[in-house]
Amino acid sequence: MIRIREITQTLILNNRLNYVLGFFVVMTILFYVYFANVAVRTVTTIQNIKADSLNIRAEVTELESKYLSIESNINLHTAVSLGLEESSKPIFLVKKDKSKILSLR
């Protein structure tokens, strides 16, 4: 009788151990799927950001070239033809409170 109880307890223990191991296997698979998903999303996000940055760089380059072409065409004659005139007493604006000025010092 004692032998049957020992065998029954061993089977119950083995059954519980199988459930625990099965739980750990399922949890391991779920963690693997989750972290693989996070890695794939990160890689695709990085690729999208790189593509966007290339587009933005191209737009900035285009805007810079337009600005430089416009800037090179502006001279005193063009300014006068647009109605601007040279001032005899130029006034420069200066901020009085120099404590709020940002500097690299």
C-alpha angles and dihedrals in degrees: 000000000000090000091055090051091050091050091047092049090047091051091048090049091048090048091052090046090052090052091049092048091047090051091052092048091051092046091049091052091048092050090048092051092047095050092043088053091050091049093050092048091049092051093048091047091052091049091050091049091050091051091048092049090052090052092048091049090052091050092048091050090050092049091048092052090049090049093049092048091050092044093051091053094054116094138145093277092053092048092051091048089054090055100261119134133194115256120229093208110035116201118210122201117225129181109239099204104067094176091080095052116109118229139168093238 
